[in-house]
Amino acid sequence: MATTAHLDKLNGPQRKAVTHGEPLPEKGFAAGPLLIVAGAGTGKTDTLAHRVAHLVIHGVDPARILMLTFTRRAAQEMRRRAHEITKQALNESMGGVSATISQRLSWAGTFHSIGNRLLRHYAGHLQLDPHFSVIDRGDAADLMDSLRAELGLAARDQRFPRKDTCLSIYSNRVNTRTALKDALEQHFPWCAQWETELSALFRAYVEQKQHARLLDYDDLLLYWHGMMGEPRLAQHIGAHFDHVLVDEYQDTNRLQAEILHAIKPEGSGLTVVGDDAQAIYSFRAAAVENILGFAERFKPRAEVVTLAQNYRSTQQVLDVANAVMGEAPRQQRKYLLSIRGQGTRPRAVTVDELQTQAEYICGEVLRRREANVPLKRQAVLFRSSSHSDVLEVELAKRKIPFVKYGGLKFLEAAHVKDLRSVLRWADNPRNTLAAFRVLQLLPGMGPVNASAAIEHLEAGGYAFESLRTFKPPQTHEMDWKRLIELMRALSDPELQWLGQVHQAREWYQRHFERIYQHFHTRLGDLDQLEHLSGQYPSRERFITELTLDPPHATSDLAGQPVLEEDYLVLSTIHSAKGMEWDTVYVLNVVDGSFPSEFATGRAELIEEERRLLYVALTRAQNDLALVMPLKFHLTQQSRQGDAHVYGGRSRFMTEKVLKTLDAVTFQGTLGAGSDALQRTGEQVTVDVGARLREMW
């Protein structure tokens, strides 16, 4: 008989979600489709990990569980928690059954990484070379740019979209499954006139990728989706998994949702977890309709379990969030209840202007710090990155250290991309993007000679040995010979993966020291890359997994190092999702920011802006302040100019919402002079009305 010890710490709804379904007579577990609507701070991750553990305890083979997340770290954390829960439930000090979770829960990862594995496995059925290379967004944009120039689109009399915009249009079109015309009209209206040219560009982009055996992020989903369109393949893949669990379901796009339903068309063993109130990524083609319409997609209707017991925030903070979302027209209804008590009442702070807003934030940050709330436990959140500009100046003036979320990714650092390109070229000799970068690392090798070398390689059947007969005119013979020897060695299928990064690094070292002036600051990234390589079973997995989910940069080239041990956090709300702080300040809670001025044309975008504000509110554990400036100074005027416009109160700050907030007015240094004048007892009056009458 299976143990129930792992259920003891769960509340009622969590337990219902974890135990959904019935144990099979011998071993295993049968369950229909399940939607877990998990409000902010309600223990979503813990509930999902407990369900995985529950399935394993009842005899489900972990190798037959597919777990889809949006980051590799989330998948690793889920695997770790499920192992710990099972270990404690079975009272296994040395592992036993619980140890098999870590070993056999091998199908846990992001949509893109799982797609990559399945495509390589079924490549023969898709007319796809199993040795394809996966390119990141940067490489995809560069390829788009080269084709843009090749087709003469860069030399038009009128401004043609740049490479990043072109890639965004392409990605939106394929992920939303809409026609190019509709994608342009809805999301890129300023590019609508270029529909014909963009269509030709995208076709050339697809053909070039196929020729070079390259797949971009979108292709991993497109090919997977295409594979699931063949009933026999879909049935074969679906039969491999008894249970499919999906985290952050509100962030899935149409392609991902259709892939899931093709794997489990009847919904058997399918569990999705998410919160429609935190669906804020439509600009990445995420479709909130996936979670709103999930239950009705099945017959009989899927089971819906709502988690509303909040472990993060005090009730007064949750009251504000509940009031904001309570007025949303379409949603999975829930009312968040705190287990932490009432707490401090949040504030709606009216300030005169942006400078006053910055002064208020700085004063409150220091006040909270003196009340033993470290700077790191406080965060300032805003709709757009530029909204913190004035605040950043004031923080610097007051010597308050801060970090702003963002910066380079590890794989975006040039030196890391150099070394990675060596491995990518060895893995796929047709990868012209990697080849072009590696060849130009050699002294005297420019774009023209690099292109000629690639053409020579193609003529030689992509055998690196054929490069011996190519003589680059301005490159030292020994440098050329060393590169060929390296590529021949790395492309040998008998060569063990262990040590390949070190081998490539030894070749790269002399070029690395020649190309980068302060190369010593970058060495840490190369050390990190070599260290990471030991965690992967093969070169392909190493290259692909890092491309799909890169870690952050380690060197100081990603930004100035933080010397202080404590610092304030500044973050856009999109970057803050999933985080929490003791104290949260939300800037510019006025129309134009909440909702954004760019969202006011469509009702669905306004509702996403409401959800964005909700995400900001639910990051706070104990203290929350919404700051509302009255006026905004116009740009491009003299320093002494006072031209300004007044900001309207956010349409989300209704009377019902305002009743959950204490109204506070802060005047700043401008108001301090008036207060000081009153304290002196001087009666200063001016009969302005009389002066106005005298004018006439």
Secondary structure, 3 states (H helix, E strand, C coil): CCCCHHHCCCCHHHHHHHCCCEECCCCCEECCCEEEEECCCCCHHHHHHHHHHHHHHCCCCHHHEEEEECCHHHHHHHHHHHHHHHHHHCCCCCCHHHHHHHHHCCCEEEHHHHHHHHHHHCHHHCCCCCCCEECCHHHHHHHHHHHHHHCCHHHCCCCCCCHHHHHHHHHHHHHHCCCHHHHHHHHCHHHHHHHHHHHHHHHHHHHHHHHCCEECHHHHHHHHHHHHCCHHHHHHHHHCCCEEEECCHHHCEHHHHHHHHHHCCCCCCEEEEECHHHCCCHHHCECCHHHHCCHHHCCCCCEEEEECEECCCCHHHHHHHHHHHHCCCCCCCCCCEECCCCCCCCEEEEECCHHHHHHHHHHHHHHHHHCCCCHHHEEEEECCHHHHHHHHHHHHHCCCCEEECCCCEHHHCHHHHHHHHHHHHHHCCCCHHHHHHHHCCCCCCCHHHHHHHHHHHHHCCCCHHHHHHCCCCCCCHHHHHHHHHHHHHHCCCCCCCCCHHHHHHHHHHHHHHHHCCCHHHHHHHHHHHHHHHCCCCCHHHHHHHHHHCCCECCCHHHCCCCCCCCCEEEEEHHHHCCCCEEEEEECCCECEECCEHHHCCCHHHHHHHHHHHHHHHCCEEEEEEEEEECEEECCCCCCCCCCEEECCECCCCCHHHHCCCEEEEECHHHHHHHHHHHHCCCCCCCCHHHHHHHCC
